[in-house]
Amino acid sequence: MRPGATRKANSHVFAANAHYVIGNLRAWGWITLILGVLQLLAAAGVLAGNQLARWFAVAVLGLNAIDQMFFIPAYPFWSLTIIAMDVVALWGLCSYGSRANLQAA
């Protein structure tokens, strides 16, 4: 390459190259937003000590982990981080969220 010449960048953004079997990145973004709102409602119920909210939170966290798997082609590091946080939260809710543990505290 000669001095002073510029090189053309052939870079790609992950989101631009993501291909989905069902929907597109915008549709999955809406699904993720809805799951986030449901997680906030479940969190409020868990903090209030409601056992039904605990199981609702387990279901919503499981759905969120599956949802994040669809985002791996677009945002791999972020998706894997969220999946790991979902697994830790699921473990905590299933292991320590029982009524006996709540009354002991």
Secondary structure, 3 states (H helix, E strand, C coil): CCCCCCCCCCCCCHHHHCCCCCCCHHHHHHHHHHHHHHHHHHHHHHHCCCHHHHHHHHHHHHHHHHHHHHHCCCCHHHHHHHHHHHHHHHHHHHHHCCHHHHHHC
